[in-house]
């Protein structure tokens, strides 16, 4: 192979790697075969097949100590407590797309996800509540709840969970790519085709 051609191929490869988009997927369920985890896995497979780089964070498995509400992180941009949250912060700041998949518990998100949001407070806003992240960073929110239609919204179940996740991302300055809820979850053991297609549409076509 001629040196010039080899050099150009190397440059193209380097640029491809540099321009590769990054995603962060937060798994917010303790159930490894649950519906919320299945939906997160769909996202993961779609991103992988679309040549994205992605990182996975499992809220129930990482080492994260409780937030103590000192708000020092708002001044520095990071929490002073030493555990896995700092690594999550780095991935969050660098990602082009954030996917949060968390089940609905009592019209809200599970405790480990809420604690992660609290611990990342300084990463997303400063002491004056000014966003630290970029509008070019997008987010996709996913939840499942047992309440059927229309009570998943009327009773604030899936809507409550999505609201909590949306508040974290919105205040950070990110742009919403979509919100997906699977109501009446007790009826399913696998993800309905309609929901799977919706995930694909929001993830890759908007």
N, C-alpha and C positions, 0 to 999 in steps of 0.2 A: 504494500500500500504506500503511495507517495506520501512524503512527510507533510506536505501542505494539506492533503486530504485528511490525514490522521489528526493533524492539529485542529482542523475545522470540526471534525467529529468530536474531539475532546471538548472543544469550546461549547458545542451544542449540548453535549451531555451535562457539562457543568451548569450551563444556563437552565437546562430542564430541571435539574435538581434544585437549583436556587429558586426557581419560579414555582416549584411544586407547592400546592396549597396544603395548609396544615389544619387538622380538625382535632378538637378535644371532645371526647365522649365521656360524660359523667353517668355512671350506672348508679342509680339511687335506690335499688331494691336489694334486699338480702336474699331473695329467691333466685337462684341461678337458672331455673327453668320457668320462672314466672313470665307473665305476659309482658310486663314492662321490660324485663331483660330481653325477651324475644324481639321486641321492637327496637331496642338498642342494638341488638345483633344484626337486624336488618340494615340499620344505618351503617354499621361497621362493614358489612359485606358490600354494600353499595359504594361506600367510599373507597374501599380496597380495590374494587373492580374499576373504579373511575380514576385510579392513579393518584389518589390523595395520600398524603402522610397523615397518620392519626395516632393519637395517644388515648389510652383508656385509664380512667380513674374510677375505682369502685369505692363509693363512700363508706360502705360497711366494712371494708377490709383495710383501708389505709390507717396509719397511726395518726389520729387527730385528737388532740386534747380539747377540752371545752373552752369556748370563748369566755373571757372574764369581763368583757365589756369595758376595757380600759381606754379604748379609742386611740391608743398610741399609734396604731397602724395607719390611722388617717393622716398622720404627720409624715411618716416614713415611707408609706406605700407597701409595707410588709409587716406581718405579725412577728413579734419578738420570740414567741414560743417556738422551741425547736422540735419539730416533728415533720411529718410528710406534707403538711400544708404548703410549705415554701416551694416544694417541687410542683405542686398543683398550680400555685400562683404563676410560676414561670411559664408553664404550659398555657395557662389562660391568657396571659399577656401576649404570647406569641401566636396564638391560633387565629386562623381566618374564620373558622366556624366552630361554634360551641353547640353541642347537642347535650341536653339534659333530659334523661329519662327517669322519672321518679313516680312511684305509685301514689295514689291518693289515700291518705290516712286521716280520718276525721276532718275532711274538707281542707287538708293541708298536705305538705310534704313530710316525709319521714324525718325523724330527729337528726340522723347523721348528715342529711343533705342540708337541713337548716343550719346546723352547726358549721358546716363547711362554708356556707354563705356568710355567716357571721365572722368566721375566721378570715375570710377573703375580703372583708369590708374595705380595708385600706388599699387593696389592690384595685378596687373598682371606683372608689371615690376618695377625694382628699378631705382635709379638715373643713373645707367650705362646701362640702357635698358636690364638688365639681367632678364630673366623670373623668376617669383616667384612661378608659379604653376608647376605641375608635369606632366611628359610624360604619366604617368599612368592614368591621367584624360583625358577623351575623350569628344568630342563634335560632335553634329549633327546639321546641319544648314538646315533651311527650309524657302522657300519663295514662293510667288505667284505673277505673273505679268500679265498684260493684253496683252502685246506683244506676238504674236504667234510665234511658231517655224518657221524659224530659227532666227527671228528678236530679240527674247528675249536674244540671245547671240550676234548676229552680231551688234545690237545697244547697247549692254552693259547693258541691262535692268536687268533681273534676275541675270546675271553674275556679274553685278555691285553690287547688293545687297549682293550676296553670297561672293564676294571679300571683302567687308567691314566687314562682320561678321567674315570671315575667318582670316582677318588680326588681329583682336582683339584676337581671340583664339590662333592663331599661335604664335604671339609675346609673349603670356602668357606662352608658353611652353607646351601646351596641344596637344593631338594627335587627328587627324581628323578621325571620325567614318564614316562620309558621308555628302553629300550635295544633297538636293532635291529641285527641282524647278517645279512649276506648271505653265507652260506658257499658254497663251490664256485663262486667268482666267474668262473673261467676259462670256465665253460659259457655265460655270458651276455654279450650286447652291450647289452641294455636291461634295465630293472628289471622283475622278475616282478610280475604283478598283485597277488599275495598280499602282497608286500613293500610295494608302493605303498599298498595298502589299510591295512596295518599302520601305516605312517607317518601316514596321514590320521587313523586312529583315535587314536593317541597324541597327535598334534599338536592335534587339535580337539575330541576327545570325552572327555578325561580331565583 
